[in-house]
């Protein structure tokens, strides 16, 4: 397992895109079963507010530093090797890796169709073992045995789960024992981004920690609580924990 650093009670893995990819490929070759959560600021805040969710995140085989503020906080604690390991970018580096079988679970059927087109165009020779657009449920729930059987029969190496957080993290946790796939990775809106269904923030905004502002401007009604309230809580928790001592961060 990768080394971790505790940030607001979440055990964030000390990884970057290269080391994360290498670890995932090793797990696939070894047949090691794990699920991977990506952790932007919203994940740290949600986990801080919900101990049950924190337990799900901390049980993951890897928790990647998905947002720049998470990376900055890790570096401030002396982890110079940590780099932003963003869901869409992790998808790109692993889709480029030869010999992997990929299964995609989430989004709408139209988005999955566009995603398949873009992946086949951008990553020559990619092996797509299957795709499923599940019915919408507000919370994670146990899938029918037929869905599990279809995924297991496809024998993927990586199951990409795009249900949005925290639902995708709960989904992976409750299905880990029923799925034969070595690695499951929750990637939020990555399907939409790689399919071209939603715009991504320019790289300069991502590097500057401003992707949240770009996404808020694109989807204000859906995302205002996550970013305006969530970001404020993140700062509040940081300040609160500073008074408790560095170990609390």
Residue pairs with C-beta under 8 A, 6 or more apart in sequence:
1 61
1 62
2 13
2 14
2 15
2 19
2 20
2 23
2 62
3 13
3 14
4 11
4 12
4 13
4 14
4 63
5 11
5 12
5 14
5 74
5 77
5 79
5 82
6 12
6 249
7 44
7 70
7 73
7 74
7 77
7 249
8 44
8 45
8 47
8 48
8 234
8 237
8 238
8 241
8 249
9 44
9 47
9 48
9 54
10 39
10 43
10 44
10 47
10 48
10 54
10 57
10 58
10 63
11 57
11 58
11 63
12 39
12 63
12 64
12 65
12 70
12 74
12 82
13 20
13 62
13 63
13 64
13 65
14 74
14 79
14 81
14 82
15 23
15 62
15 64
15 65
15 82
15 83
15 85
16 81
16 82
16 83
16 84
16 85
17 83
17 84
17 85
17 86
17 89
17 90
17 93
18 93
19 81
20 62
20 64
20 85
20 90
21 90
21 93
21 94
21 97
23 62
24 36
24 62
24 94
24 158
24 183
24 185
25 94
25 97
25 100
26 32
27 34
27 61
27 182
27 183
28 100
28 157
28 158
28 182
28 183
30 182
31 182
32 61
32 182
32 183
33 176
33 181
33 182
33 183
34 60
34 61
34 62
34 182
34 183
34 184
35 60
35 61
35 169
35 172
35 173
35 176
35 183
35 184
35 185
35 186
36 60
36 61
36 62
36 63
36 64
36 183
36 184
36 185
36 186
37 43
37 56
37 57
37 60
37 62
37 63
37 64
37 165
37 169
37 172
37 186
38 63
38 64
38 66
38 85
38 86
38 87
38 90
38 165
38 185
38 186
38 187
38 188
39 57
39 63
39 64
39 65
39 66
39 67
39 70
40 66
40 67
40 70
41 67
41 69
41 70
41 212
41 230
41 231
41 234
42 165
42 226
42 227
42 230
43 57
43 66
43 165
43 166
43 169
44 70
44 234
44 237
45 230
45 233
45 234
45 237
46 53
46 165
46 166
46 230
47 53
47 54
47 57
47 58
48 54
48 233
48 237
49 233
50 166
53 166
53 169
53 170
56 166
56 169
56 170
56 173
57 63
57 169
59 173
60 169
60 172
61 183
64 85
64 86
64 87
64 90
65 71
65 74
65 82
65 83
65 84
65 85
66 84
66 85
66 86
66 87
67 84
67 209
67 211
67 212
68 84
68 206
68 207
68 208
68 209
68 211
69 209
69 234
70 84
71 82
71 83
71 84
72 209
73 238
73 249
74 82
75 82
77 246
77 249
84 206
86 206
87 185
87 186
87 187
87 188
87 189
87 190
88 187
88 189
88 190
88 193
88 194
88 200
90 185
90 187
91 160
91 185
91 187
91 190
91 194
92 194
94 100
94 102
94 158
95 102
95 119
95 122
95 123
95 126
96 123
98 125
99 127
100 127
100 157
100 158
101 127
101 129
101 154
101 155
101 156
101 157
101 158
102 126
102 127
102 128
102 129
102 156
102 157
102 158
102 160
103 128
103 129
103 130
103 131
103 132
103 151
103 154
103 156
103 158
103 159
103 160
103 181
104 112
104 115
104 128
104 130
104 131
104 132
104 160
104 162
104 191
105 131
105 132
105 134
105 151
105 159
105 160
105 161
105 162
105 163
106 132
106 133
106 134
106 160
106 161
106 162
106 163
106 168
106 191
107 115
107 133
107 162
107 191
107 192
107 195
108 133
109 133
110 197
111 133
111 191
111 192
111 195
111 197
112 131
112 132
112 133
112 191
112 195
114 195
114 196
114 197
115 131
115 191
115 194
115 195
116 128
116 131
117 195
118 194
118 195
118 196
119 126
119 128
119 194
120 126
120 128
129 154
129 155
129 156
130 150
130 151
130 154
130 156
132 147
132 150
132 151
134 143
134 147
134 163
138 167
139 167
139 170
140 163
140 167
140 168
140 170
140 171
140 174
142 174
142 175
143 175
148 175
148 178
148 179
151 159
151 179
151 181
152 179
152 180
152 181
155 180
155 181
156 181
157 181
157 182
157 183
158 181
158 182
158 183
158 184
158 185
159 179
159 181
159 183
159 184
159 185
160 184
160 185
160 187
160 190
160 191
161 168
161 171
161 172
161 184
161 185
161 186
161 187
162 168
162 186
162 187
162 188
162 189
162 190
162 191
162 192
163 171
163 186
164 188
164 189
165 186
165 188
168 186
168 187
168 188
169 186
171 186
172 184
172 186
175 184
176 184
189 198
191 197
192 198
193 200
198 218
199 214
199 218
200 206
201 210
201 211
201 214
201 215
202 214
205 211
205 213
205 214
212 227
212 231
213 227
215 223
215 227
216 223
216 224
216 227
216 228
238 249
241 248
241 249
242 248
242 249
